[in-house]
Amino acid sequence: MKKIFLSAAAFLMLFSCQNDATETAPEASATLRRGCASHEVLTAQMKADPSLVLRMNKIEAFTEKAMLSGRLVNGKVEIPVVVNVLYRTTAENISLAQIQSQIDVLNKDFNAANSDYNSVPAAFSGVKANVGITFVLQSVKRRSTTTTSWSTDDSMKKSALGIVPTTPTTVLNMWSCNMGGGILGYAQFPGGASSTDGVVMDSNAFGTTGTVTAPFNLGRTATHEVGHWMNLRHIWGDATCGSDYVSDTPTHNTSNYGVPAYPHYSTCTGTPVEMTMNYMDYTDDRGMYMFSNGQKSRMAAIFVSGGARASFGI
């Protein structure tokens, strides 16, 4: 059994990750690659608040116990969503139709209703999951800003420049803004401060219409980031042959980009076929279309009584 209690140093090492934009200089390749800063943000939060390590260790212990008990969600979880739009240009002030298209994608992806769900290879058909979580758009808040692009310092969530989250203990807050720097989005994991809780996405990767641009034009950036918000790790564990704490996902040696041809073999022990079509990899939107049953159990565990997001109810 994997050990889930980590020292602060080990925890920081496990969850530190590089911005993809810094891995490959812009002039080196014209190919757009997914950039998720969730673990980079987590690293900064733990440096600022060492007690976060202890809180997340407790969440890991509770999650493992809940998964083993088999007593998870007894009914479908419905997540109210508030979308906070920060815009400097007319294009960044995304339409209600674009926002709703993102909610629609989340409802499809988390309920196995996405049209590409049946594209899951036979080797993984036994573990592909209907997570059974739905999302309802509660309201949209907008604010005009002079900020050209936003960093991962949570400034978009503060009253000085951005929009503060709405009742984050019972509402999923999402921010749409111009991220810049090759970052498509980032999420706060369970255990962080409620004042910064939620998911941030670039306006050009929000939904399926309006300002979205390929290859991130199918709304899967939000699916990936909401997965983090529900306590899912990157499928390669943010380390060479690392662990995502899920038993039914193959060990990946690193992240995958674009749309890898199947089967794509890992270089880790046993050379397993990688689940590159999993939402928690780094592939293009059209290359990701499944969660696993293990990931479903991990997400469900945060909503039960005593879970990190139990206030959302079951």
N, C-alpha and C positions, 0 to 999 in steps of 0.2 A: 504494500500500500504506500502511495506517495505521502511523504511528510508534508503537512500543510502549514506548520508553524515555522516561520522564517525569522532570522535576525533582520534588523533594519538594513544592514549592508547587503545581505543576500536578497532581500525584498526589492531594494532599489536596483540591484543588478538585474534581477529577473524582469522587472517591468520597464527598464530604461529602453528607449528606442529612438532611432534616428529619424528625423524628417526625411522622407524620400527625396525631397528637393535638394538636400545636401549630399545625398549619396551619389547622384549623377549630375554633373554640371549641366545647365540648360543647353549649352552648345554641343554637348556630347551626343545628345539624342533628341530627335524631334518627337519621339513617342511619349505620350502622356502616360504617367504611372500613378496609381492610387497612392495618396498620402494621407495617413490617419495619424493624428498626434495625440491620441488618447493616453498612451503609456508615457509619452513625454510629459504631458500635463500631470499625470499621476505622480511621476518622479518629482516634479517641482512641488506638488502639493505635500508630498511626504517630507521633503527637505524643509519646507516651511512649518510643517506640523508633524513631528515625529510620532505623536500619538495615533496618527492615521494608520500606521503599521499595525498597531495593536488592534484597532477596530477592524481592519481588514482581515487580520488573522482570526478574529472571532467570527467574522462572516464566513470565512472558509471552513471553520470547524462546524458551524451551524449548517452550512450548505451540504457538507459531506454527510452529516448525520441525517438531514432531511432526505437526501437522495437515497440513503440506505434504508430508511424507514418505509419508503414507498407511500408515505402520507404527504402528498404534495397538494396541488390545486384541486379542490373538490368541484369547482365550477369555473366558468370562463372568466378570466380577468379582463375588465374593460378599462382602458387607460384614457382619461381625458387629456387632451393636448392643447396647449397654448403655443402659438407660433409668434415669435417676436421678430419683426422685420426691421433691420437697420439698413438704411439706404442713403447713398450720396447722389446716385444717378437715378433716372427714371427706370432704367433696366433693372437696377438692384431692388426697386420697390415692386417685388414680384406680385403677381395677381393672385386673387383668391382661387382662381381655377388652377394655377400652378401649385398652390399650397394644398388644395384638396387632392390633386393628383398624387401628391406625396403620401397623404393619409391613405389613399386607396391602395398604393403600393404596399405600405406597411400591413394593411389588412389582408392583402393577398399573400404576401410572403410569410406572415406569421400564422396563416391558416391553410397553408398548402394549396392555395387557390391560384397561384401564379401559373401562367400558361406553360412555362418551361419546367415545372416541377416534374413532369413525366420524362424529362430528359436525363434525370438522374440515372447513372449507369447501374446495370443489374447488380454489380458487386456491392453497391451501397443501398439498394432498394429496401433491404431489410431494416435499415436504421434511419431512413429519411423520416422526418417528423412533421406532423401538424402541431405546431406549438399551442394553438388555441387561445391566443391573446388578441383582442381587438382594440382599435384606436378610434377615438371620436374627437373631432375638432371642436373644441370648446369656444375659442375666440382667437382673434388675430390682433396683435398690437403692432403699431408702426411708429418709427421715429426717424426723422430726417437728421443726417449727421454730416459733418465735414471730414470725417475719418476716411482716408483713402483705402486702407486695408487694415484688417484686424489681426492681432497676434493670438497666441494661445494663453494669454495671461488673464483671461476671463474679464477683460475690460468691457466687453459687450454686455456683461451681466450686471453692471454697476450703474447706479443712477447718474453718475457724472457724465458718462458718454453714451451709455447704452440703455437697456431696459432690464429692470430687476425681475427675477423669476416670480411667477404667480403661484402662490401656495404650493411650493415644490414637494411637500410631503404627500400630496394627493393628486398632483398634476405633473405630467411630463412637459417640461418647457423645451422648446426648440427655437434656436436662433438662426435666422437666415441673414447672411452678410457677406461681404467680399473678404474672404480669408487671405488670399494672396500666398506667396511663398510656396506654391505647390501643395498646400494642405487642402484637402477636400472637407475635412471635418474632424471633430473630436468629441468625446463624451466623458462625463464624470462617472466613475465607477461607484457602486453602492459603498457607503461609508464616509464619503466626503461631506463637506459642509453644505447645508441646505441652501445657503445664499448663492452658491455657484452650481447647483445641481441642474443637470439637463444635457442637451445635445446641441452642438453648434455645427452648421454646415455652410459651405459656400453656396451662394445663390445660384451659381451655374451648375450645381449638382443637386438641386432641390426639386424633386418631382420629375415629371416626364414631359412637360410642355413649357412654353415660354422661353426662358433664358438658358435652359439646360443645353449642354454641349456634349457630344460623344467624345470618348466612350463611357462617360458617366452620366448618361441621360435616361436611365431607367429607374431612378429612385433608389438604387441599392446602396448608395452612400448612407442614407438614413437607416436602412435595414441593418447595415454593418454597425453603425454607431449606436443604435438602440440596443443591439446585441451587447455591446460593451456596457451600456447603462443598466442592462439586466444581468451583468456580472460575467459575460462571456469574454474569454481571452482570445487573442489572435491564435489561429489554429496551429501555428508553429511554436507557440509558447514564448515568442520574443527572445529566443535563444536558439543556437544550433541544436536541432533535435530536442527542443524543449518540450515542456508539458503545458497543455491547455486545461488540465484538470478534468478532461472528459475521456471516458474509457473507450468510446466507440468511434473516435476520430483517429485516423492513422497518424503516425509520427511524421511530421514534415521537417525537413532539414532547414528550410527558410521560407520566406514568403514567395508567392508566385504572382506574376504579372501578365497582363494581356489575357488571352484565352488559350491556355495550354492544351495541346492535343492529348486525348485520353488513349491509353493510360500514361500517366506521368509518375515516374518512380522516384521515391525518396532515396537519398544516399544514406539514411540512417539504418541502424541495425535491422536486418531482415528485408531491406529495400521494399517497403510496402508501397502500394499504389496510393498516391496522395489524393485527398478529397479536395481537389482544386476548385470544385464547384460549390464549396461551402461558403456561406456568407461571410465567414470570419477570416477568409484569405484576402489577398490583395488584388485579385483578378479584376478585369473590367466588369462593368455591370452585366453585360450579356453572358459573362462566364461564371456567374455565381447565382445559384438558385435552390439551395437547400440548407436546412439545419438538420442536426442529427438528434436522435432520441436522448442521447446523453446531454446534449446542449439544452434540450427542452427541459429535462429534469433539473439541470443547473439553474435555468432561468426561473422555473416554477418555484424553486426553493426559497427565493427571496421574497415571495408574496405570501407565504404561509405565516401563521401566527408565530411571532418571534423572529421572522425574517427581516432583512434589511429594508424591504419596501412593503412590509405588511400593512402599512397605512392605506395602501391602494385597495385592500380587501381581496377576497376570493369569491 
